[in-house]
Amino acid sequence: MFEFHQYLGFLLFLTILTIGFWLMFFLVAFVQYWIGGALWELYKEKKAKKAQQSAE
């Protein structure tokens, strides 16, 4: 049967695996929208600045 330290090692492995899964989920799901939104805002600011300069 398993010893107590093997059980703790297994729990540590599951904890690290779970943390890695949720970190990967966060990076894939949310960070791309964050970067995309920042780029979209930058594009809109440059477009508004160009429109303001051409109106002058």
PDB file of N, CA, C, O and CB in Angstrom:
ATOM      1  N   MET A   1       0.842  -1.186   0.000  1.00  0.00           N
ATOM      2  CA  MET A   1       0.000   0.000   0.000  1.00  0.00           C
ATOM      3  C   MET A   1       0.886   1.249   0.000  1.00  0.00           C
ATOM      4  O   MET A   1       2.098   1.164   0.197  1.00  0.00           O
ATOM      5  CB  MET A   1      -0.957  -0.001   1.225  1.00  0.00           C
ATOM      6  N   PHE A   2       0.273   2.384  -0.220  1.00  0.00           N
ATOM      7  CA  PHE A   2       1.033   3.624  -0.292  1.00  0.00           C
ATOM      8  C   PHE A   2       1.440   4.108   1.095  1.00  0.00           C
ATOM      9  O   PHE A   2       0.708   3.957   2.073  1.00  0.00           O
ATOM     10  CB  PHE A   2       0.222   4.699  -1.004  1.00  0.00           C
ATOM     11  N   GLU A   3       2.616   4.686   1.143  1.00  0.00           N
ATOM     12  CA  GLU A   3       3.077   5.327   2.370  1.00  0.00           C
ATOM     13  C   GLU A   3       2.531   6.754   2.395  1.00  0.00           C
ATOM     14  O   GLU A   3       2.041   7.265   1.388  1.00  0.00           O
ATOM     15  CB  GLU A   3       4.646   5.315   2.468  1.00  0.00           C
ATOM     16  N   PHE A   4       2.626   7.380   3.559  1.00  0.00           N
ATOM     17  CA  PHE A   4       2.075   8.731   3.698  1.00  0.00           C
ATOM     18  C   PHE A   4       2.828   9.736   2.827  1.00  0.00           C
ATOM     19  O   PHE A   4       2.198  10.614   2.238  1.00  0.00           O
ATOM     20  CB  PHE A   4       2.121   9.174   5.164  1.00  0.00           C
ATOM     21  N   HIS A   5       4.168   9.635   2.727  1.00  0.00           N
ATOM     22  CA  HIS A   5       4.925  10.592   1.920  1.00  0.00           C
ATOM     23  C   HIS A   5       4.635  10.406   0.429  1.00  0.00           C
ATOM     24  O   HIS A   5       4.727  11.369  -0.333  1.00  0.00           O
ATOM     25  CB  HIS A   5       6.430  10.442   2.189  1.00  0.00           C
ATOM     26  N   GLN A   6       4.291   9.200  -0.002  1.00  0.00           N
ATOM     27  CA  GLN A   6       3.894   9.006  -1.394  1.00  0.00           C
ATOM     28  C   GLN A   6       2.545   9.679  -1.657  1.00  0.00           C
ATOM     29  O   GLN A   6       2.322  10.251  -2.723  1.00  0.00           O
ATOM     30  CB  GLN A   6       3.821   7.498  -1.735  1.00  0.00           C
ATOM     31  N   TYR A   7       1.666   9.602  -0.682  1.00  0.00           N
ATOM     32  CA  TYR A   7       0.368  10.264  -0.798  1.00  0.00           C
ATOM     33  C   TYR A   7       0.554  11.776  -0.888  1.00  0.00           C
ATOM     34  O   TYR A   7      -0.100  12.436  -1.696  1.00  0.00           O
ATOM     35  CB  TYR A   7      -0.538   9.902   0.401  1.00  0.00           C
ATOM     36  N   LEU A   8       1.447  12.329  -0.058  1.00  0.00           N
ATOM     37  CA  LEU A   8       1.715  13.765  -0.114  1.00  0.00           C
ATOM     38  C   LEU A   8       2.340  14.153  -1.448  1.00  0.00           C
ATOM     39  O   LEU A   8       2.022  15.207  -1.998  1.00  0.00           O
ATOM     40  CB  LEU A   8       2.632  14.183   1.037  1.00  0.00           C
ATOM     41  N   GLY A   9       3.221  13.316  -1.967  1.00  0.00           N
ATOM     42  CA  GLY A   9       3.808  13.588  -3.272  1.00  0.00           C
ATOM     43  C   GLY A   9       2.767  13.585  -4.370  1.00  0.00           C
ATOM     44  O   GLY A   9       2.811  14.414  -5.279  1.00  0.00           O
ATOM     45  N   PHE A  10       1.833  12.656  -4.289  1.00  0.00           N
ATOM     46  CA  PHE A  10       0.753  12.598  -5.273  1.00  0.00           C
ATOM     47  C   PHE A  10      -0.136  13.834  -5.183  1.00  0.00           C
ATOM     48  O   PHE A  10      -0.540  14.388  -6.204  1.00  0.00           O
ATOM     49  CB  PHE A  10      -0.085  11.332  -5.074  1.00  0.00           C
ATOM     50  N   LEU A  11      -0.440  14.265  -3.955  1.00  0.00           N
ATOM     51  CA  LEU A  11      -1.236  15.485  -3.791  1.00  0.00           C
ATOM     52  C   LEU A  11      -0.494  16.710  -4.317  1.00  0.00           C
ATOM     53  O   LEU A  11      -1.107  17.592  -4.918  1.00  0.00           O
ATOM     54  CB  LEU A  11      -1.597  15.690  -2.318  1.00  0.00           C
ATOM     55  N   LEU A  12       0.808  16.773  -4.101  1.00  0.00           N
ATOM     56  CA  LEU A  12       1.602  17.870  -4.631  1.00  0.00           C
ATOM     57  C   LEU A  12       1.582  17.858  -6.154  1.00  0.00           C
ATOM     58  O   LEU A  12       1.448  18.909  -6.781  1.00  0.00           O
ATOM     59  CB  LEU A  12       3.041  17.788  -4.117  1.00  0.00           C
ATOM     60  N   PHE A  13       1.711  16.690  -6.745  1.00  0.00           N
ATOM     61  CA  PHE A  13       1.646  16.558  -8.197  1.00  0.00           C
ATOM     62  C   PHE A  13       0.297  17.036  -8.729  1.00  0.00           C
ATOM     63  O   PHE A  13       0.244  17.779  -9.708  1.00  0.00           O
ATOM     64  CB  PHE A  13       1.892  15.105  -8.612  1.00  0.00           C
ATOM     65  N   LEU A  14      -0.790  16.612  -8.087  1.00  0.00           N
ATOM     66  CA  LEU A  14      -2.119  17.044  -8.536  1.00  0.00           C
ATOM     67  C   LEU A  14      -2.302  18.550  -8.383  1.00  0.00           C
ATOM     68  O   LEU A  14      -2.931  19.188  -9.227  1.00  0.00           O
ATOM     69  CB  LEU A  14      -3.207  16.308  -7.754  1.00  0.00           C
ATOM     70  N   THR A  15      -1.757  19.119  -7.312  1.00  0.00           N
ATOM     71  CA  THR A  15      -1.861  20.560  -7.100  1.00  0.00           C
ATOM     72  C   THR A  15      -1.130  21.325  -8.190  1.00  0.00           C
ATOM     73  O   THR A  15      -1.677  22.274  -8.753  1.00  0.00           O
ATOM     74  CB  THR A  15      -1.306  20.940  -5.729  1.00  0.00           C
ATOM     75  N   ILE A  16       0.096  20.927  -8.494  1.00  0.00           N
ATOM     76  CA  ILE A  16       0.873  21.598  -9.532  1.00  0.00           C
ATOM     77  C   ILE A  16       0.206  21.430 -10.893  1.00  0.00           C
ATOM     78  O   ILE A  16       0.162  22.372 -11.684  1.00  0.00           O
ATOM     79  CB  ILE A  16       2.311  21.050  -9.570  1.00  0.00           C
ATOM     80  N   LEU A  17      -0.312  20.241 -11.168  1.00  0.00           N
ATOM     81  CA  LEU A  17      -1.009  19.997 -12.431  1.00  0.00           C
ATOM     82  C   LEU A  17      -2.244  20.883 -12.554  1.00  0.00           C
ATOM     83  O   LEU A  17      -2.506  21.437 -13.622  1.00  0.00           O
ATOM     84  CB  LEU A  17      -1.407  18.520 -12.547  1.00  0.00           C
ATOM     85  N   THR A  18      -3.000  21.019 -11.476  1.00  0.00           N
ATOM     86  CA  THR A  18      -4.204  21.849 -11.497  1.00  0.00           C
ATOM     87  C   THR A  18      -3.856  23.322 -11.679  1.00  0.00           C
ATOM     88  O   THR A  18      -4.508  24.024 -12.451  1.00  0.00           O
ATOM     89  CB  THR A  18      -5.006  21.657 -10.211  1.00  0.00           C
ATOM     90  N   ILE A  19      -2.833  23.790 -10.972  1.00  0.00           N
ATOM     91  CA  ILE A  19      -2.404  25.182 -11.120  1.00  0.00           C
ATOM     92  C   ILE A  19      -1.947  25.435 -12.553  1.00  0.00           C
ATOM     93  O   ILE A  19      -2.276  26.467 -13.137  1.00  0.00           O
ATOM     94  CB  ILE A  19      -1.267  25.517 -10.123  1.00  0.00           C
ATOM     95  N   GLY A  20      -1.200  24.506 -13.112  1.00  0.00           N
ATOM     96  CA  GLY A  20      -0.750  24.649 -14.495  1.00  0.00           C
ATOM     97  C   GLY A  20      -1.901  24.680 -15.474  1.00  0.00           C
ATOM     98  O   GLY A  20      -1.880  25.446 -16.437  1.00  0.00           O
ATOM     99  N   PHE A  21      -2.912  23.849 -15.237  1.00  0.00           N
ATOM    100  CA  PHE A  21      -4.079  23.838 -16.124  1.00  0.00           C
ATOM    101  C   PHE A  21      -4.793  25.179 -16.103  1.00  0.00           C
ATOM    102  O   PHE A  21      -5.109  25.733 -17.156  1.00  0.00           O
ATOM    103  CB  PHE A  21      -5.048  22.724 -15.724  1.00  0.00           C
ATOM    104  N   TRP A  22      -5.050  25.703 -14.910  1.00  0.00           N
ATOM    105  CA  TRP A  22      -5.786  26.960 -14.835  1.00  0.00           C
ATOM    106  C   TRP A  22      -4.953  28.130 -15.341  1.00  0.00           C
ATOM    107  O   TRP A  22      -5.504  29.078 -15.900  1.00  0.00           O
ATOM    108  CB  TRP A  22      -6.233  27.222 -13.405  1.00  0.00           C
ATOM    109  N   LEU A  23      -3.633  28.083 -15.157  1.00  0.00           N
ATOM    110  CA  LEU A  23      -2.784  29.122 -15.715  1.00  0.00           C
ATOM    111  C   LEU A  23      -2.828  29.087 -17.233  1.00  0.00           C
ATOM    112  O   LEU A  23      -2.926  30.135 -17.870  1.00  0.00           O
ATOM    113  CB  LEU A  23      -1.347  28.967 -15.219  1.00  0.00           C
ATOM    114  N   MET A  24      -2.756  27.903 -17.823  1.00  0.00           N
ATOM    115  CA  MET A  24      -2.845  27.781 -19.273  1.00  0.00           C
ATOM    116  C   MET A  24      -4.213  28.245 -19.767  1.00  0.00           C
ATOM    117  O   MET A  24      -4.305  28.924 -20.790  1.00  0.00           O
ATOM    118  CB  MET A  24      -2.583  26.330 -19.707  1.00  0.00           C
ATOM    119  N   PHE A  25      -5.263  27.886 -19.055  1.00  0.00           N
ATOM    120  CA  PHE A  25      -6.615  28.326 -19.416  1.00  0.00           C
ATOM    121  C   PHE A  25      -6.698  29.846 -19.388  1.00  0.00           C
ATOM    122  O   PHE A  25      -7.272  30.448 -20.295  1.00  0.00           O
ATOM    123  CB  PHE A  25      -7.666  27.716 -18.461  1.00  0.00           C
ATOM    124  N   PHE A  26      -6.128  30.477 -18.355  1.00  0.00           N
ATOM    125  CA  PHE A  26      -6.136  31.934 -18.257  1.00  0.00           C
ATOM    126  C   PHE A  26      -5.367  32.565 -19.408  1.00  0.00           C
ATOM    127  O   PHE A  26      -5.841  33.514 -20.033  1.00  0.00           O
ATOM    128  CB  PHE A  26      -5.542  32.381 -16.923  1.00  0.00           C
ATOM    129  N   LEU A  27      -4.174  32.032 -19.689  1.00  0.00           N
ATOM    130  CA  LEU A  27      -3.353  32.615 -20.738  1.00  0.00           C
ATOM    131  C   LEU A  27      -4.007  32.490 -22.104  1.00  0.00           C
ATOM    132  O   LEU A  27      -3.955  33.425 -22.903  1.00  0.00           O
ATOM    133  CB  LEU A  27      -1.992  31.962 -20.759  1.00  0.00           C
ATOM    134  N   VAL A  28      -4.614  31.360 -22.378  1.00  0.00           N
ATOM    135  CA  VAL A  28      -5.231  31.146 -23.685  1.00  0.00           C
ATOM    136  C   VAL A  28      -6.533  31.932 -23.809  1.00  0.00           C
ATOM    137  O   VAL A  28      -6.809  32.499 -24.867  1.00  0.00           O
ATOM    138  CB  VAL A  28      -5.491  29.653 -23.917  1.00  0.00           C
ATOM    139  N   ALA A  29      -7.332  31.975 -22.757  1.00  0.00           N
ATOM    140  CA  ALA A  29      -8.673  32.534 -22.862  1.00  0.00           C
ATOM    141  C   ALA A  29      -8.724  34.044 -22.650  1.00  0.00           C
ATOM    142  O   ALA A  29      -9.453  34.730 -23.366  1.00  0.00           O
ATOM    143  CB  ALA A  29      -9.570  31.865 -21.873  1.00  0.00           C
ATOM    144  N   PHE A  30      -7.989  34.573 -21.707  1.00  0.00           N
ATOM    145  CA  PHE A  30      -8.179  35.964 -21.328  1.00  0.00           C
ATOM    146  C   PHE A  30      -7.105  36.904 -21.842  1.00  0.00           C
ATOM    147  O   PHE A  30      -7.414  38.035 -22.218  1.00  0.00           O
ATOM    148  CB  PHE A  30      -8.244  36.065 -19.860  1.00  0.00           C
ATOM    149  N   VAL A  31      -5.869  36.476 -21.871  1.00  0.00           N
ATOM    150  CA  VAL A  31      -4.783  37.390 -22.225  1.00  0.00           C
ATOM    151  C   VAL A  31      -4.888  37.826 -23.680  1.00  0.00           C
ATOM    152  O   VAL A  31      -4.561  38.968 -24.000  1.00  0.00           O
ATOM    153  CB  VAL A  31      -3.425  36.730 -21.971  1.00  0.00           C
ATOM    154  N   GLN A  32      -5.338  36.942 -24.568  1.00  0.00           N
ATOM    155  CA  GLN A  32      -5.460  37.338 -25.969  1.00  0.00           C
ATOM    156  C   GLN A  32      -6.511  38.444 -26.130  1.00  0.00           C
ATOM    157  O   GLN A  32      -6.328  39.336 -26.959  1.00  0.00           O
ATOM    158  CB  GLN A  32      -5.825  36.118 -26.841  1.00  0.00           C
ATOM    159  N   TYR A  33      -7.596  38.407 -25.368  1.00  0.00           N
ATOM    160  CA  TYR A  33      -8.599  39.468 -25.440  1.00  0.00           C
ATOM    161  C   TYR A  33      -8.070  40.763 -24.836  1.00  0.00           C
ATOM    162  O   TYR A  33      -8.402  41.850 -25.307  1.00  0.00           O
ATOM    163  CB  TYR A  33      -9.882  39.039 -24.725  1.00  0.00           C
ATOM    164  N   TRP A  34      -7.262  40.652 -23.812  1.00  0.00           N
ATOM    165  CA  TRP A  34      -6.659  41.826 -23.191  1.00  0.00           C
ATOM    166  C   TRP A  34      -5.740  42.519 -24.195  1.00  0.00           C
ATOM    167  O   TRP A  34      -5.825  43.734 -24.380  1.00  0.00           O
ATOM    168  CB  TRP A  34      -5.875  41.433 -21.911  1.00  0.00           C
ATOM    169  N   ILE A  35      -4.868  41.757 -24.841  1.00  0.00           N
ATOM    170  CA  ILE A  35      -3.950  42.326 -25.830  1.00  0.00           C
ATOM    171  C   ILE A  35      -4.724  42.867 -27.026  1.00  0.00           C
ATOM    172  O   ILE A  35      -4.429  43.957 -27.516  1.00  0.00           O
ATOM    173  CB  ILE A  35      -2.926  41.271 -26.292  1.00  0.00           C
ATOM    174  N   GLY A  36      -5.709  42.114 -27.496  1.00  0.00           N
ATOM    175  CA  GLY A  36      -6.524  42.566 -28.628  1.00  0.00           C
ATOM    176  C   GLY A  36      -7.258  43.854 -28.320  1.00  0.00           C
ATOM    177  O   GLY A  36      -7.325  44.746 -29.165  1.00  0.00           O
ATOM    178  N   GLY A  37      -7.809  43.964 -27.122  1.00  0.00           N
ATOM    179  CA  GLY A  37      -8.501  45.189 -26.726  1.00  0.00           C
ATOM    180  C   GLY A  37      -7.556  46.376 -26.636  1.00  0.00           C
ATOM    181  O   GLY A  37      -7.914  47.487 -27.026  1.00  0.00           O
ATOM    182  N   ALA A  38      -6.365  46.149 -26.130  1.00  0.00           N
ATOM    183  CA  ALA A  38      -5.378  47.231 -26.039  1.00  0.00           C
ATOM    184  C   ALA A  38      -4.968  47.703 -27.428  1.00  0.00           C
ATOM    185  O   ALA A  38      -4.836  48.903 -27.665  1.00  0.00           O
ATOM    186  CB  ALA A  38      -4.137  46.770 -25.248  1.00  0.00           C
ATOM    187  N   LEU A  39      -4.768  46.763 -28.344  1.00  0.00           N
ATOM    188  CA  LEU A  39      -4.413  47.141 -29.714  1.00  0.00           C
ATOM    189  C   LEU A  39      -5.564  47.870 -30.405  1.00  0.00           C
ATOM    190  O   LEU A  39      -5.333  48.816 -31.158  1.00  0.00           O
ATOM    191  CB  LEU A  39      -4.020  45.900 -30.522  1.00  0.00           C
ATOM    192  N   TRP A  40      -6.787  47.440 -30.157  1.00  0.00           N
ATOM    193  CA  TRP A  40      -7.953  48.089 -30.757  1.00  0.00           C
ATOM    194  C   TRP A  40      -8.088  49.526 -30.241  1.00  0.00           C
ATOM    195  O   TRP A  40      -8.377  50.432 -31.022  1.00  0.00           O
ATOM    196  CB  TRP A  40      -9.240  47.284 -30.451  1.00  0.00           C
ATOM    197  N   GLU A  41      -7.884  49.743 -28.949  1.00  0.00           N
ATOM    198  CA  GLU A  41      -7.940  51.092 -28.390  1.00  0.00           C
ATOM    199  C   GLU A  41      -6.836  51.972 -28.975  1.00  0.00           C
ATOM    200  O   GLU A  41      -7.067  53.145 -29.268  1.00  0.00           O
ATOM    201  CB  GLU A  41      -7.823  51.042 -26.860  1.00  0.00           C
ATOM    202  N   LEU A  42      -5.647  51.415 -29.145  1.00  0.00           N
ATOM    203  CA  LEU A  42      -4.550  52.168 -29.750  1.00  0.00           C
ATOM    204  C   LEU A  42      -4.894  52.566 -31.177  1.00  0.00           C
ATOM    205  O   LEU A  42      -4.617  53.692 -31.592  1.00  0.00           O
ATOM    206  CB  LEU A  42      -3.256  51.347 -29.727  1.00  0.00           C
ATOM    207  N   TYR A  43      -5.493  51.654 -31.926  1.00  0.00           N
ATOM    208  CA  TYR A  43      -5.905  51.935 -33.301  1.00  0.00           C
ATOM    209  C   TYR A  43      -6.954  53.048 -33.335  1.00  0.00           C
ATOM    210  O   TYR A  43      -6.877  53.947 -34.172  1.00  0.00           O
ATOM    211  CB  TYR A  43      -6.457  50.660 -33.969  1.00  0.00           C
ATOM    212  N   LYS A  44      -7.927  52.992 -32.436  1.00  0.00           N
ATOM    213  CA  LYS A  44      -8.970  54.020 -32.414  1.00  0.00           C
ATOM    214  C   LYS A  44      -8.387  55.384 -32.041  1.00  0.00           C
ATOM    215  O   LYS A  44      -8.801  56.402 -32.595  1.00  0.00           O
ATOM    216  CB  LYS A  44     -10.083  53.633 -31.425  1.00  0.00           C
ATOM    217  N   GLU A  45      -7.440  55.415 -31.115  1.00  0.00           N
ATOM    218  CA  GLU A  45      -6.814  56.680 -30.734  1.00  0.00           C
ATOM    219  C   GLU A  45      -6.042  57.283 -31.901  1.00  0.00           C
ATOM    220  O   GLU A  45      -6.131  58.484 -32.153  1.00  0.00           O
ATOM    221  CB  GLU A  45      -5.881  56.475 -29.537  1.00  0.00           C
ATOM    222  N   LYS A  46      -5.285  56.449 -32.616  1.00  0.00           N
ATOM    223  CA  LYS A  46      -4.533  56.957 -33.765  1.00  0.00           C
ATOM    224  C   LYS A  46      -5.470  57.441 -34.866  1.00  0.00           C
ATOM    225  O   LYS A  46      -5.198  58.451 -35.515  1.00  0.00           O
ATOM    226  CB  LYS A  46      -3.598  55.873 -34.312  1.00  0.00           C
ATOM    227  N   LYS A  47      -6.572  56.724 -35.078  1.00  0.00           N
ATOM    228  CA  LYS A  47      -7.544  57.112 -36.097  1.00  0.00           C
ATOM    229  C   LYS A  47      -8.202  58.442 -35.729  1.00  0.00           C
ATOM    230  O   LYS A  47      -8.398  59.292 -36.598  1.00  0.00           O
ATOM    231  CB  LYS A  47      -8.613  56.013 -36.270  1.00  0.00           C
ATOM    232  N   ALA A  48      -8.545  58.631 -34.455  1.00  0.00           N
ATOM    233  CA  ALA A  48      -9.154  59.880 -34.005  1.00  0.00           C
ATOM    234  C   ALA A  48      -8.158  61.031 -34.107  1.00  0.00           C
ATOM    235  O   ALA A  48      -8.530  62.147 -34.467  1.00  0.00           O
ATOM    236  CB  ALA A  48      -9.664  59.742 -32.562  1.00  0.00           C
ATOM    237  N   LYS A  49      -6.906  60.762 -33.792  1.00  0.00           N
ATOM    238  CA  LYS A  49      -5.886  61.811 -33.888  1.00  0.00           C
ATOM    239  C   LYS A  49      -5.680  62.226 -35.335  1.00  0.00           C
ATOM    240  O   LYS A  49      -5.534  63.412 -35.631  1.00  0.00           O
ATOM    241  CB  LYS A  49      -4.557  61.333 -33.281  1.00  0.00           C
ATOM    242  N   LYS A  50      -5.667  61.250 -36.237  1.00  0.00           N
ATOM    243  CA  LYS A  50      -5.509  61.554 -37.658  1.00  0.00           C
ATOM    244  C   LYS A  50      -6.718  62.333 -38.181  1.00  0.00           C
ATOM    245  O   LYS A  50      -6.549  63.252 -38.982  1.00  0.00           O
ATOM    246  CB  LYS A  50      -5.320  60.256 -38.467  1.00  0.00           C
ATOM    247  N   ALA A  51      -7.919  61.989 -37.749  1.00  0.00           N
ATOM    248  CA  ALA A  51      -9.126  62.700 -38.172  1.00  0.00           C
ATOM    249  C   ALA A  51      -9.125  64.121 -37.635  1.00  0.00           C
ATOM    250  O   ALA A  51      -9.576  65.043 -38.315  1.00  0.00           O
ATOM    251  CB  ALA A  51     -10.386  61.957 -37.703  1.00  0.00           C
ATOM    252  N   GLN A  52      -8.621  64.306 -36.415  1.00  0.00           N
ATOM    253  CA  GLN A  52      -8.560  65.643 -35.836  1.00  0.00           C
ATOM    254  C   GLN A  52      -7.551  66.508 -36.588  1.00  0.00           C
ATOM    255  O   GLN A  52      -7.802  67.691 -36.820  1.00  0.00           O
ATOM    256  CB  GLN A  52      -8.194  65.567 -34.345  1.00  0.00           C
ATOM    257  N   GLN A  53      -6.415  65.931 -36.971  1.00  0.00           N
ATOM    258  CA  GLN A  53      -5.402  66.690 -37.698  1.00  0.00           C
ATOM    259  C   GLN A  53      -5.884  67.051 -39.098  1.00  0.00           C
ATOM    260  O   GLN A  53      -5.575  68.137 -39.588  1.00  0.00           O
ATOM    261  CB  GLN A  53      -4.098  65.896 -37.781  1.00  0.00           C
ATOM    262  N   SER A  54      -6.626  66.178 -39.744  1.00  0.00           N
ATOM    263  CA  SER A  54      -7.117  66.478 -41.089  1.00  0.00           C
ATOM    264  C   SER A  54      -8.258  67.488 -41.046  1.00  0.00           C
ATOM    265  O   SER A  54      -8.506  68.163 -42.045  1.00  0.00           O
ATOM    266  CB  SER A  54      -7.579  65.196 -41.788  1.00  0.00           C
ATOM    267  N   ALA A  55      -8.955  67.613 -39.928  1.00  0.00           N
ATOM    268  CA  ALA A  55     -10.046  68.575 -39.800  1.00  0.00           C
ATOM    269  C   ALA A  55      -9.519  69.984 -39.555  1.00  0.00           C
ATOM    270  O   ALA A  55     -10.231  70.960 -39.793  1.00  0.00           O
ATOM    271  CB  ALA A  55     -10.983  68.165 -38.669  1.00  0.00           C
ATOM    272  N   GLU A  56      -8.311  70.099 -39.094  1.00  0.00           N
ATOM    273  CA  GLU A  56      -7.752  71.426 -38.772  1.00  0.00           C
ATOM    274  C   GLU A  56      -7.346  72.205 -39.982  1.00  0.00           C
ATOM    275  O   GLU A  56      -6.864  73.331 -39.858  1.00  0.00           O
ATOM    276  CB  GLU A  56      -6.571  71.289 -37.876  1.00  0.00           C
TER     277      GLU A  56
END
